[in-house]
Amino acid sequence: MDDKTLKRWASGPLCTIAQAAALLGVSSQTVRRMVLHGHLIAWRPNPSGQKRLLYRRQVEDLAAHSQSRAIRQARLMQDTFDFF
């Protein structure tokens, strides 16, 4: 990730783990694992609190990347096995 990308993410809106999960179509626990493994950036706005915030644009970028990867794989399977 470069500084330009990080600045673009940081200049946009924020979202919660639940909102990120809805955008990605996964569970909140999966989003927490993605944060733990470094796939998403999250932080606690209140050090003593439980709530975490994420960059919404990063989540949207990840969702778009996942969707395009799924489409490529589906096309590959279609070509390989001639399903349709």
N, C-alpha and C positions, 0 to 999 in steps of 0.2 A: 504494500500500500504506500502510495506516495503522499506528499504533503498536500497536493492539490485535491486529491480524493478526500483526504481527511477534512480539509477545510470545507469542501462541498457538503460532506455529511454534517459537520458541526454547525454550518450556517442554516440548516433546515430544522424541521420540527423534531421533537423527541417522542418516544413511545414507551409504554410499559412492557413488561415481559408478556402479559396477557395479550396486549395489542399486537406485539411482534409475532406471537404464536398464531393469532388469527390471520395475519398477513401471510405467513409462511405455510399455513395449513398444517401445523404440527401442534403438539401439546406444549404447555408451559414448561414442563420438565425437559423437553427436548431443547427448548430455547436456553434453559439454564445450562444444559450440557454443552451447547454450542458456545456459550460464553466461557464456560470452564475450559474448553479446548481451544479458545482463542479465535473462533470463527466470527464472533460478534463482540463488539465493545459494549460494556455495561458498567455502570457505577451507581453508588448510593448517593443521592443528593444530600441526605442527612446521615452522617456517619453512624449514628446509633439506630437508624431505621432499617427496615427490611426491604422497602421498596427499591427497585433498581430501574434506571432509565437507560434507554438505548437510542442510538441515532436512527430515526425512522428511515432516512434515505439509505443507510447501510442495509437495513432489513429489506427495503424494497429492491435494492440492487441484488442482494442475495436471492430473493424470490425470483427475480427476472432471470438470473443466471441459472437457477435450478430448473426453471421452466424451459429455458432454451436447451439445457442439457437433456432433459426428459424428451423433448421433441426430437433432438438428434438421435437419441437412442431408439425411439419409436420408429423413426424413419429407417434406421439401420436394420432393425428387426423386420420391418415390412419388406425391405429390399432383400434381406437374407432369406427369409422364410416365405416370401411372396404370400402374405396373409390376405391382402386385399386386391 
